[in-house]
């Protein structure tokens, strides 16, 4: 199950998606947008966070 959550309102209207293993990360990549920015979480095996930016 891929987790998603909204960023604090003062940071803007963005959504983060988080995959906890390689299978969830593959789902994120498959449905990701070109505008998404991804991060690898340090010291956590296979955890990625994708920041969904607005189009354009």
N, CA, C and O atoms as a CHARMM CRD file, in Angstrom:
* protein
*
  224
    1    1 UNK  N      0.83900  -1.16300   0.00000 PROA 1      0.00000
    2    1 UNK  CA     0.00000   0.00000   0.00000 PROA 1      0.00000
    3    1 UNK  C      0.89300   1.23800   0.00000 PROA 1      0.00000
    4    1 UNK  O      1.76300   1.38000   0.85900 PROA 1      0.00000
    5    2 UNK  N      0.68200   2.11700  -0.94500 PROA 2      0.00000
    6    2 UNK  CA     1.42800   3.37000  -1.02300 PROA 2      0.00000
    7    2 UNK  C      0.74000   4.38100  -0.11300 PROA 2      0.00000
    8    2 UNK  O     -0.48200   4.52200  -0.14400 PROA 2      0.00000
    9    3 UNK  N      1.52000   5.07600   0.69000 PROA 3      0.00000
   10    3 UNK  CA     0.98700   6.10600   1.57000 PROA 3      0.00000
   11    3 UNK  C      1.03700   7.45000   0.86600 PROA 3      0.00000
   12    3 UNK  O      1.92700   7.69600   0.05100 PROA 3      0.00000
   13    4 UNK  N      0.08700   8.32100   1.17500 PROA 4      0.00000
   14    4 UNK  CA     0.16200   9.68700   0.68400 PROA 4      0.00000
   15    4 UNK  C     -0.32800  10.61900   1.77600 PROA 4      0.00000
   16    4 UNK  O     -1.14500  10.23900   2.61500 PROA 4      0.00000
   17    5 UNK  N      0.17900  11.84500   1.75600 PROA 5      0.00000
   18    5 UNK  CA    -0.20800  12.81800   2.75600 PROA 5      0.00000
   19    5 UNK  C      0.03200  14.21300   2.20700 PROA 5      0.00000
   20    5 UNK  O      0.86500  14.41200   1.32300 PROA 5      0.00000
   21    6 UNK  N     -0.70800  15.17500   2.74400 PROA 6      0.00000
   22    6 UNK  CA    -0.59500  16.57000   2.33600 PROA 6      0.00000
   23    6 UNK  C      0.48900  17.25300   3.15600 PROA 6      0.00000
   24    6 UNK  O      0.69000  16.95900   4.33400 PROA 6      0.00000
   25    7 UNK  N      1.18100  18.17400   2.49500 PROA 7      0.00000
   26    7 UNK  CA     2.22200  18.95600   3.16000 PROA 7      0.00000
   27    7 UNK  C      1.54600  20.05800   3.97600 PROA 7      0.00000
   28    7 UNK  O      0.43400  20.47900   3.65700 PROA 7      0.00000
   29    8 UNK  N      2.21900  20.52000   5.02400 PROA 8      0.00000
   30    8 UNK  CA     1.70500  21.59800   5.87600 PROA 8      0.00000
   31    8 UNK  C      1.19700  22.76000   5.01700 PROA 8      0.00000
   32    8 UNK  O      1.84400  23.11800   4.03300 PROA 8      0.00000
   33    9 UNK  N      0.05700  23.35200   5.36800 PROA 9      0.00000
   34    9 UNK  CA    -0.50200  24.43200   4.54800 PROA 9      0.00000
   35    9 UNK  C      0.45900  25.58500   4.27700 PROA 9      0.00000
   36    9 UNK  O      0.41900  26.16700   3.19300 PROA 9      0.00000
   37   10 UNK  N      1.31800  25.92800   5.22600 PROA 10     0.00000
   38   10 UNK  CA     2.24500  27.04600   4.99900 PROA 10     0.00000
   39   10 UNK  C      3.30900  26.71000   3.94900 PROA 10     0.00000
   40   10 UNK  O      3.96500  27.61300   3.43000 PROA 10     0.00000
   41   11 UNK  N      3.48500  25.43000   3.63300 PROA 11     0.00000
   42   11 UNK  CA     4.46300  25.02700   2.61700 PROA 11     0.00000
   43   11 UNK  C      3.85400  25.04000   1.21900 PROA 11     0.00000
   44   11 UNK  O      4.58200  24.92700   0.23300 PROA 11     0.00000
   45   12 UNK  N      2.55000  25.17300   1.11600 PROA 12     0.00000
   46   12 UNK  CA     1.88200  25.15400  -0.17900 PROA 12     0.00000
   47   12 UNK  C      0.96800  23.94800  -0.28500 PROA 12     0.00000
   48   12 UNK  O      0.88000  23.12700   0.62800 PROA 12     0.00000
   49   13 UNK  N      0.29700  23.86100  -1.40600 PROA 13     0.00000
   50   13 UNK  CA    -0.66400  22.78300  -1.62100 PROA 13     0.00000
   51   13 UNK  C     -0.00500  21.66400  -2.41500 PROA 13     0.00000
   52   13 UNK  O     -0.15600  21.58900  -3.63400 PROA 13     0.00000
   53   14 UNK  N      0.71900  20.80200  -1.72800 PROA 14     0.00000
   54   14 UNK  CA     1.44400  19.70800  -2.36100 PROA 14     0.00000
   55   14 UNK  C      1.05800  18.39400  -1.71100 PROA 14     0.00000
   56   14 UNK  O      0.62000  18.35800  -0.56100 PROA 14     0.00000
   57   15 UNK  N      1.22500  17.31900  -2.45700 PROA 15     0.00000
   58   15 UNK  CA     0.96300  15.98200  -1.94000 PROA 15     0.00000
   59   15 UNK  C      2.24800  15.17800  -2.01100 PROA 15     0.00000
   60   15 UNK  O      2.96700  15.23600  -3.00900 PROA 15     0.00000
   61   16 UNK  N      2.53500  14.43600  -0.96700 PROA 16     0.00000
   62   16 UNK  CA     3.67600  13.52000  -0.93200 PROA 16     0.00000
   63   16 UNK  C      3.15700  12.09200  -1.01700 PROA 16     0.00000
   64   16 UNK  O      2.13800  11.75000  -0.41800 PROA 16     0.00000
   65   17 UNK  N      3.87400  11.26500  -1.76900 PROA 17     0.00000
   66   17 UNK  CA     3.57500   9.84200  -1.85700 PROA 17     0.00000
   67   17 UNK  C      4.79500   9.09100  -1.34800 PROA 17     0.00000
   68   17 UNK  O      5.92700   9.48200  -1.63400 PROA 17     0.00000
   69   18 UNK  N      4.57900   8.02400  -0.60000 PROA 18     0.00000
   70   18 UNK  CA     5.69500   7.30400  -0.01200 PROA 18     0.00000
   71   18 UNK  C      5.54900   5.80800  -0.26400 PROA 18     0.00000
   72   18 UNK  O      4.50500   5.21800   0.01500 PROA 18     0.00000
   73   19 UNK  N      6.60800   5.20200  -0.79300 PROA 19     0.00000
   74   19 UNK  CA     6.66500   3.76000  -0.97300 PROA 19     0.00000
   75   19 UNK  C      7.66300   3.17000   0.00200 PROA 19     0.00000
   76   19 UNK  O      8.75000   3.71700   0.18600 PROA 19     0.00000
   77   20 UNK  N      7.30300   2.05600   0.63100 PROA 20     0.00000
   78   20 UNK  CA     8.15800   1.47700   1.66300 PROA 20     0.00000
   79   20 UNK  C      9.03500   0.33000   1.17200 PROA 20     0.00000
   80   20 UNK  O      9.96000  -0.08400   1.87000 PROA 20     0.00000
   81   21 UNK  N      8.75000  -0.18800  -0.02900 PROA 21     0.00000
   82   21 UNK  CA     9.58100  -1.26700  -0.55800 PROA 21     0.00000
   83   21 UNK  C      9.66500  -1.14400  -2.07600 PROA 21     0.00000
   84   21 UNK  O      9.06500  -0.24200  -2.66200 PROA 21     0.00000
   85   22 UNK  N     10.39700  -2.03600  -2.70600 PROA 22     0.00000
   86   22 UNK  CA    10.62500  -1.90400  -4.14500 PROA 22     0.00000
   87   22 UNK  C      9.33600  -2.06000  -4.94600 PROA 22     0.00000
   88   22 UNK  O      9.21800  -1.48300  -6.02700 PROA 22     0.00000
   89   23 UNK  N      8.38200  -2.81200  -4.45200 PROA 23     0.00000
   90   23 UNK  CA     7.12200  -3.00300  -5.16700 PROA 23     0.00000
   91   23 UNK  C      6.27800  -1.72300  -5.14600 PROA 23     0.00000
   92   23 UNK  O      5.69700  -1.33500  -6.16000 PROA 23     0.00000
   93   24 UNK  N      6.22200  -1.08800  -4.00000 PROA 24     0.00000
   94   24 UNK  CA     5.49800   0.17200  -3.89600 PROA 24     0.00000
   95   24 UNK  C      6.19000   1.26800  -4.68800 PROA 24     0.00000
   96   24 UNK  O      5.52600   2.10300  -5.30100 PROA 24     0.00000
   97   25 UNK  N      7.51800   1.27300  -4.68300 PROA 25     0.00000
   98   25 UNK  CA     8.25600   2.26800  -5.45100 PROA 25     0.00000
   99   25 UNK  C      8.01800   2.09900  -6.94300 PROA 25     0.00000
  100   25 UNK  O      7.93500   3.08900  -7.67000 PROA 25     0.00000
  101   26 UNK  N      7.90700   0.85400  -7.41300 PROA 26     0.00000
  102   26 UNK  CA     7.60900   0.61000  -8.82400 PROA 26     0.00000
  103   26 UNK  C      6.23600   1.15700  -9.19500 PROA 26     0.00000
  104   26 UNK  O      6.05900   1.68900 -10.29100 PROA 26     0.00000
  105   27 UNK  N      5.25900   1.03000  -8.29200 PROA 27     0.00000
  106   27 UNK  CA     3.93800   1.59800  -8.54000 PROA 27     0.00000
  107   27 UNK  C      4.01500   3.11500  -8.62900 PROA 27     0.00000
  108   27 UNK  O      3.37200   3.72300  -9.48500 PROA 27     0.00000
  109   28 UNK  N      4.79900   3.72700  -7.75100 PROA 28     0.00000
  110   28 UNK  CA     4.94800   5.18100  -7.78800 PROA 28     0.00000
  111   28 UNK  C      5.57400   5.63100  -9.09600 PROA 28     0.00000
  112   28 UNK  O      5.12900   6.61400  -9.68800 PROA 28     0.00000
  113   29 UNK  N      6.58400   4.93600  -9.54800 PROA 29     0.00000
  114   29 UNK  CA     7.24800   5.29400 -10.79800 PROA 29     0.00000
  115   29 UNK  C      6.28100   5.13500 -11.97000 PROA 29     0.00000
  116   29 UNK  O      6.23800   5.97500 -12.86900 PROA 29     0.00000
  117   30 UNK  N      5.50600   4.05100 -11.95100 PROA 30     0.00000
  118   30 UNK  CA     4.58700   3.76800 -13.04900 PROA 30     0.00000
  119   30 UNK  C      3.53800   4.86300 -13.20300 PROA 30     0.00000
  120   30 UNK  O      3.17500   5.21500 -14.32500 PROA 30     0.00000
  121   31 UNK  N      3.05300   5.40100 -12.10200 PROA 31     0.00000
  122   31 UNK  CA     1.99400   6.40300 -12.14800 PROA 31     0.00000
  123   31 UNK  C      2.49500   7.82000 -11.86000 PROA 31     0.00000
  124   31 UNK  O      1.69500   8.73400 -11.65500 PROA 31     0.00000
  125   32 UNK  N      3.80600   7.99900 -11.84600 PROA 32     0.00000
  126   32 UNK  CA     4.37600   9.31000 -11.55100 PROA 32     0.00000
  127   32 UNK  C      4.25600  10.27300 -12.72200 PROA 32     0.00000
  128   32 UNK  O      4.03400   9.86700 -13.86300 PROA 32     0.00000
  129   33 UNK  N      4.40500  11.54400 -12.41900 PROA 33     0.00000
  130   33 UNK  CA     4.40200  12.60800 -13.42100 PROA 33     0.00000
  131   33 UNK  C      5.82000  13.11200 -13.62100 PROA 33     0.00000
  132   33 UNK  O      6.67900  12.94000 -12.75600 PROA 33     0.00000
  133   34 UNK  N      6.05700  13.73300 -14.76000 PROA 34     0.00000
  134   34 UNK  CA     7.37600  14.31600 -15.03100 PROA 34     0.00000
  135   34 UNK  C      7.72600  15.39200 -14.00400 PROA 34     0.00000
  136   34 UNK  O      8.90500  15.61700 -13.73100 PROA 34     0.00000
  137   35 UNK  N      6.72600  16.05600 -13.43200 PROA 35     0.00000
  138   35 UNK  CA     6.95600  17.13100 -12.46100 PROA 35     0.00000
  139   35 UNK  C      7.30200  16.61900 -11.07100 PROA 35     0.00000
  140   35 UNK  O      7.75100  17.39200 -10.22400 PROA 35     0.00000
  141   36 UNK  N      7.09900  15.31700 -10.81900 PROA 36     0.00000
  142   36 UNK  CA     7.37200  14.76200  -9.48900 PROA 36     0.00000
  143   36 UNK  C      8.86600  14.82600  -9.17400 PROA 36     0.00000
  144   36 UNK  O      9.71300  14.62500 -10.04400 PROA 36     0.00000
  145   37 UNK  N      9.15900  15.10600  -7.93100 PROA 37     0.00000
  146   37 UNK  CA    10.53200  15.07500  -7.43500 PROA 37     0.00000
  147   37 UNK  C     10.60100  13.93800  -6.42300 PROA 37     0.00000
  148   37 UNK  O      9.76700  13.85600  -5.52200 PROA 37     0.00000
  149   38 UNK  N     11.59400  13.05900  -6.56900 PROA 38     0.00000
  150   38 UNK  CA    11.67800  11.93200  -5.64300 PROA 38     0.00000
  151   38 UNK  C     12.91300  12.03600  -4.77900 PROA 38     0.00000
  152   38 UNK  O     13.94800  12.56400  -5.18600 PROA 38     0.00000
  153   39 UNK  N     12.77100  11.51400  -3.56800 PROA 39     0.00000
  154   39 UNK  CA    13.82500  11.52500  -2.56200 PROA 39     0.00000
  155   39 UNK  C     13.98000  10.11600  -2.01100 PROA 39     0.00000
  156   39 UNK  O     12.99500   9.38900  -1.87900 PROA 39     0.00000
  157   40 UNK  N     15.19200   9.73000  -1.69300 PROA 40     0.00000
  158   40 UNK  CA    15.44000   8.48000  -0.98700 PROA 40     0.00000
  159   40 UNK  C     15.63900   8.82100   0.48000 PROA 40     0.00000
  160   40 UNK  O     16.42300   9.71100   0.81000 PROA 40     0.00000
  161   41 UNK  N     14.93900   8.12500   1.35800 PROA 41     0.00000
  162   41 UNK  CA    15.02600   8.38100   2.79100 PROA 41     0.00000
  163   41 UNK  C     16.28600   7.71000   3.33000 PROA 41     0.00000
  164   41 UNK  O     16.46000   6.49800   3.19600 PROA 41     0.00000
  165   42 UNK  N     17.15100   8.49600   3.93300 PROA 42     0.00000
  166   42 UNK  CA    18.41400   7.99400   4.45900 PROA 42     0.00000
  167   42 UNK  C     18.17500   7.02500   5.61300 PROA 42     0.00000
  168   42 UNK  O     17.30800   7.24600   6.45900 PROA 42     0.00000
  169   43 UNK  N     18.94900   5.96200   5.63100 PROA 43     0.00000
  170   43 UNK  CA    18.95000   4.96000   6.69800 PROA 43     0.00000
  171   43 UNK  C     17.64600   4.17000   6.80000 PROA 43     0.00000
  172   43 UNK  O     17.36600   3.57200   7.83900 PROA 43     0.00000
  173   44 UNK  N     16.85400   4.16100   5.73800 PROA 44     0.00000
  174   44 UNK  CA    15.66400   3.31600   5.66900 PROA 44     0.00000
  175   44 UNK  C     15.71600   2.58000   4.33900 PROA 44     0.00000
  176   44 UNK  O     15.71600   3.21400   3.28400 PROA 44     0.00000
  177   45 UNK  N     15.76000   1.28600   4.37100 PROA 45     0.00000
  178   45 UNK  CA    15.90700   0.48200   3.17000 PROA 45     0.00000
  179   45 UNK  C     14.72100   0.65300   2.22600 PROA 45     0.00000
  180   45 UNK  O     13.57200   0.45100   2.61900 PROA 45     0.00000
  181   46 UNK  N     15.00400   1.02400   0.98800 PROA 46     0.00000
  182   46 UNK  CA    14.02600   1.08100  -0.10800 PROA 46     0.00000
  183   46 UNK  C     12.89400   2.07500   0.08800 PROA 46     0.00000
  184   46 UNK  O     11.85800   1.93100  -0.56100 PROA 46     0.00000
  185   47 UNK  N     13.03400   3.05400   0.93200 PROA 47     0.00000
  186   47 UNK  CA    11.96400   4.03100   1.12300 PROA 47     0.00000
  187   47 UNK  C     12.18300   5.24100   0.22900 PROA 47     0.00000
  188   47 UNK  O     13.24100   5.86900   0.25400 PROA 47     0.00000
  189   48 UNK  N     11.16800   5.55600  -0.55600 PROA 48     0.00000
  190   48 UNK  CA    11.21200   6.72000  -1.43400 PROA 48     0.00000
  191   48 UNK  C     10.01500   7.60100  -1.14300 PROA 48     0.00000
  192   48 UNK  O      8.93100   7.12200  -0.81000 PROA 48     0.00000
  193   49 UNK  N     10.23500   8.91000  -1.27800 PROA 49     0.00000
  194   49 UNK  CA     9.15200   9.88300  -1.16000 PROA 49     0.00000
  195   49 UNK  C      9.11400  10.68000  -2.44400 PROA 49     0.00000
  196   49 UNK  O     10.14200  11.16800  -2.91400 PROA 49     0.00000
  197   50 UNK  N      7.91800  10.81400  -3.01400 PROA 50     0.00000
  198   50 UNK  CA     7.71200  11.58200  -4.22900 PROA 50     0.00000
  199   50 UNK  C      6.89800  12.81100  -3.88100 PROA 50     0.00000
  200   50 UNK  O      5.82000  12.71500  -3.29400 PROA 50     0.00000
  201   51 UNK  N      7.42400  13.96100  -4.24700 PROA 51     0.00000
  202   51 UNK  CA     6.72700  15.22300  -4.03800 PROA 51     0.00000
  203   51 UNK  C      6.01100  15.55800  -5.33200 PROA 51     0.00000
  204   51 UNK  O      6.65300  15.77100  -6.36000 PROA 51     0.00000
  205   52 UNK  N      4.69700  15.60800  -5.29200 PROA 52     0.00000
  206   52 UNK  CA     3.89200  15.90400  -6.46900 PROA 52     0.00000
  207   52 UNK  C      3.78200  17.41400  -6.61000 PROA 52     0.00000
  208   52 UNK  O      3.14400  18.07400  -5.79000 PROA 52     0.00000
  209   53 UNK  N      4.40700  17.96500  -7.65600 PROA 53     0.00000
  210   53 UNK  CA     4.32100  19.38700  -7.94500 PROA 53     0.00000
  211   53 UNK  C      3.15200  19.65300  -8.88500 PROA 53     0.00000
  212   53 UNK  O      2.66000  18.74100  -9.55000 PROA 53     0.00000
  213   54 UNK  N      2.72200  20.88200  -8.93400 PROA 54     0.00000
  214   54 UNK  CA     1.65200  21.25600  -9.86300 PROA 54     0.00000
  215   54 UNK  C      2.17800  21.24000 -11.28100 PROA 54     0.00000
  216   54 UNK  O      3.34800  21.54700 -11.51200 PROA 54     0.00000
  217   55 UNK  N      1.33900  20.88700 -12.22800 PROA 55     0.00000
  218   55 UNK  CA     1.76200  20.85600 -13.63200 PROA 55     0.00000
  219   55 UNK  C      2.19400  22.24300 -14.06300 PROA 55     0.00000
  220   55 UNK  O      1.59700  23.25100 -13.68600 PROA 55     0.00000
  221   56 UNK  N      3.25800  22.26400 -14.86900 PROA 56     0.00000
  222   56 UNK  CA     3.76700  23.53000 -15.39100 PROA 56     0.00000
  223   56 UNK  C      4.70400  24.17200 -14.43800 PROA 56     0.00000
  224   56 UNK  O      5.22800  25.25000 -14.72000 PROA 56     0.00000
